[in-house]
């Protein structure tokens, strides 16, 4: 149990003794910004003043008399009714032993135990390379999953493969054209909406190696083959790029498979009471459930809009027993939220069972100017090219360092710098620095009781370490990995300041050396745990 949790329970019990019932989540504990105000503070007395019909100061004073907690050295009432807590040094010191015992589990909890969450992210069309939007979606989606897992949720990572629409037909036509070119037929007309990427040429070349000239004369069978094989090869490439980016998926769901199983037709029947015909198209009455207008689900030509298969897909996910669906989508999907929530309500689900994370765009900058085009292909820069340029660690770190709802400007020059101005380097160097000092001090027996830690920088570092479990929970529940990068920077600063001020290995004071090495090992573990939550390596050397 963290010190903050101990304080909340003690305050709750004190109020109970005063005849007041208070839930733990109603009690706010904040870390004091200035040393003179102690280590923690609460304004709960001001919150309860109106209910108890007493002055906040008198409530705080009564609380101070009733709260009994071993980790608190003293309390004081400040201002109009704040209650400040000064924590015993030995209470903070005991944290070292806890971290060493729990190792990679420190920071984790069972908050979401027994609950299944499905997180769908990336879901790129299998028609080309992953672009910057997909890259940010991959970094954010995977980090959200890591955070949910850290607090006990059963998480399924899912990729929805749009393999049944016009874009796949255009892919097949593009492959056919490149396949013909492989045999010297340059007169063939390239499709107007075709895909010009190098990957399509490579697929055509591979198909030629696999089947020779079997489909040189075209036909429906050839187009079906190009569609199927092209999709397979594009997906193989996407999977490889994502795995290299440290992102794996538990499930790849195929739109084509959902259609072939008849799930779209089944959903259409369930939706029928809320549909009507207008101008030859079929509309769904989503305005009955909060949407700003009714939505077309079948076009005049009888083909489905993308919405109908999407409804069937979400119903498919919910049939698998998830208590929450999270979709990570591009910012241009804002209008999608209300229509999908409306459709799920028509099917009898709560609108709260679906939550959408809208992810804003990324811009690259180099030498102070926006950097858009790949030197290799002349097209937009791909995930793989960006990672080759600055490394996976930098891309993952920077791409989650701001809220998903905020635009991200990514400075390639900064991300490449091996100096403290680069937040990735600053954090990883803190971990490597601790690794080095532990290697230097490997002959010493490490002390995990921290009995000789009294310096202010030691205490500040311990307070940052103690905060980690709360930061993990807050970041997970708000789906905000940037809160972890913020924490990492605070921890890195505390580590560097401790290392600078406190001489760790001192041959003339072996006991103090043992205590400080124990603190180094605990801090190193927490830094590694924090970096792991966003998929960034914690190097031993730099």
Number of C-alpha atoms within 10 A of each C-alpha: 6 14 19 18 13 15 24 20 17 17 23 21 19 21 20 12 12 14 10 13 12 15 9 13 8 11 18 14 19 13 16 16 11 9 9 9 19 18 19 21 24 23 19 20 25 20 15 18 17 11 9 14 9 13 15 24 19 16 23 26 18 15 24 19 10 16 18 14 15 10 17 18 13 13 20 16 21 15 8 14 22 21 27 25 24 19 20 14 20 16 17 23 24 15 22 24 17 14 22 19 13 12 15 15 15 21 22 20 18 11 15 16 12 11 14 18 22 23 23 25 24 25 19 19 19 22 24 20 22 23 18 20 21 23 24 25 28 27 26 30 30 26 26 26 24 19 28 26 22 23 21 17 20 17 20 18 19 22 19 18 19 22 21 18 14 11 17 21 19 18 26 27 23 27 30 29 24 23 26 21 16 16 13 10 12 12 9 12 9 16 16 9 13 19 20 16 15 12 17 25 20 15 20 23 18 14 22 18 10 10 9 13 14 11 19 16 9 12 9 9 10 17 18 13 15 25 22 15 17 24 23 14 19 20 20 13 17 21 15 15 19 21 12 13 22 17 17 16 16 10 13 14 18 16 20 14 13 18 16 12 10 11 18 20 16 12 18 19 10 12 18 14 11 14 19 14 12 10 8 12 16 20 20 25 23 24 14 15 17 13 19 12 14 18 19 22 21 20 14 14 8 11 10 17 15 14 17 21 23 18 23 23 21 15 18 15 16 18 9 10 12 16 14 18 20 20 20 23 24 21 17 11 13 14 11 13 18 18 24 20 24 23 28 24 17 21 14 9 15 12 17 12 16 19 15 18 21 20 25 18 19 18 14 18 16 13 10 10 9 13 16 14 13 13 10 9 11 10 12 16 20 21 24 21 16 19 18 11 14 16 15 20 22 22 25 24 23 21 26 25 20 19 18 26 13 13 14 20 15 18 18 19 13 18 22 15 14 14 13 11 11 16 23 28 19 18 25 23 23 28 29 17 21 26 19 15 16 21 12 13 18 12 9 16 14 21 19 23 20 25 15 16 19 12 12 12 19 24 17 18 23 25 20 18 26 22 17 23 20 16 17 24 19 17 19 22 14 10 21 21 31 21 19 25 23 14 19 26 17 15 27 23 16 23 28 20 15 21 19 11 12 15 11 25 19 13 11 8 10 14 17 21 23 25 24 28 27 23 31 25 21 25 26 24 22 26 25 21 23 25 21 16 21 28 20 21 16 22 14 16 12 12
